[in-house]
Amino acid sequence: MNSKYEYPKLHNAMWPGLVGKGSPGAEPFIDLDTMLDLTAAAEAGGARFDGVDIFLFEPHVSIDSTDDDLKRLADRVRKRGFVIGSLVAPVWPPTGGGSAMGSAEERRNFLTQVRKSCAIGRKLRDIGIRQYGIVRIDSACSPAEWAKDPAGNTKRIAETFRQACSMAEDYGERLAAEGEICWGGMHSWKHMAELLVLVNRPKTLGLQADMAHTLLFTLGYNAPGDRILPEGYDWSEKELLYDALASMTRVLRPWVVDFHVAQNDATVKGSGSHDKTGRHCLPDDPNGKMDVVRAAGLWMRGTNGSPTRAFQHVNWDGCMFPNEVMMNPQTWRNILGTMIAVRNAHGWNESRRGD
C-alpha cells in the first residue's frame, strides 16, 4: 500500500507498554526500548512510522527527568528515525498527581504534574526532537465521584483546567483533554463539550479524540441519558452507527487537536489499576464495530468535506493489548497498514497547524 500523502504523520503510542501493566495481578511492563524497536521494525508498503508519543512516567520517562536525561531520550528516539509528538502528563493520584476536582492539595498535585510535563515538552522542542503535538490531561477522577455533585465538580475541574492552561501557555504548549468514559466530567460527549466550553480557552485546551473511546460515547456507557444509538441497537444497521458517530463528531470535532486511530468491539476493558474504558481492538478484529477508515473521516474532515488539518500527526493507541499481541511484529505491520489507509483517504500534502 503506497502512501499518497505526507500528512498527518503516523505515530505509535509508547504507553501501552505501561497502562494496565506492572501492578499486582497484571502483566509486566514492556520497556521503552522494546516499544521503540517494535515500532521501528514495522513496515507496510515501503512506509514506516514517523514518530512516537510518550507517557511521562517511569519506567519509560521520569517526570523529573534532567536535561541530560532528556537528551539521552532524544538520542534513543532519533536513532530509530523517529520524532516525539504528544506527551501524556501523569496527572492521576497513583502517578503523583491528584483529582482535578479534589482538595486543594490534590489539585495542586495535578497542576504540578502539568507544569513539569509542559516544561519537558519545551525542552524536547529545544533539543529538536519535537516539533508538534500536545500535552494530554484528563480530570483524574471517576464518574461515580463526579456524580456526587455534577455541577460543582464540573466547575472545579474547569477551574483547574484553566490554571493548567495558563501553565501551558508559559511554556508555549497546548493541552488536550482526553475524551474517555472513565474520567469524571468527561465521560460522555455532552459532558465533554460542556467542560470545554466552560474552560473557554480554545487556543490552549482542545480535545483528544480516540476512536475506541468515543464509540462508547454513542452508547452512553457511563451516561445513559446521553446515548445516541438506540437501546437494543442492531450492529448490522451500519448507517445508524455512522449517523450516530456523525452526530457526536459535529459537536466535538471543532475541539479536536489530537487524534487516535483505533478500533473497538463496543465493550469495555480494565486492566491492573486502570478503570474500565473503551476496549482497543486490532484493526482486523472480526468483532470490531467500525470501518476504521470511514469512521476516521468523520473526525478528520470538516463540514465542507475537506481535511481539517487540525493536527499534524495521528496516533495508534493499543492500550491494554496483551503483551503476547504487542510483542508480535505482525501486530504493528497491520496497524501501520490501517493508518496508511486512513491517511490515504483523509490526508494532505501541505503542513499547516490548525487553529
Secondary structure as UniProt FT lines:
FT   STRAND          9..13
FT   HELIX           15..17
FT   TURN            18..20
FT   TURN            24..25
FT   HELIX           32..41
FT   TURN            45..46
FT   STRAND          51..55
FT   TURN            58..60
FT   TURN            63..64
FT   HELIX           67..78
FT   TURN            79..81
FT   STRAND          83..88
FT   HELIX           93..95
FT   TURN            100..101
FT   HELIX           104..127
FT   STRAND          135..137
FT   HELIX           143..146
FT   TURN            147..148
FT   HELIX           150..170
FT   TURN            171..172
FT   STRAND          175..178
FT   TURN            181..182
FT   TURN            184..185
FT   HELIX           189..199
FT   TURN            202..204
FT   STRAND          205..210
FT   HELIX           211..217
FT   TURN            218..220
FT   HELIX           224..226
FT   TURN            231..232
FT   TURN            235..236
FT   HELIX           238..252
FT   HELIX           253..255
FT   STRAND          256..261
FT   STRAND          268..271
FT   TURN            272..273
FT   STRAND          274..278
FT   TURN            283..284
FT   TURN            286..287
FT   HELIX           292..300
FT   TURN            303..304
FT   STRAND          313..316
FT   TURN            319..320
FT   HELIX           323..326
FT   HELIX           329..346
//
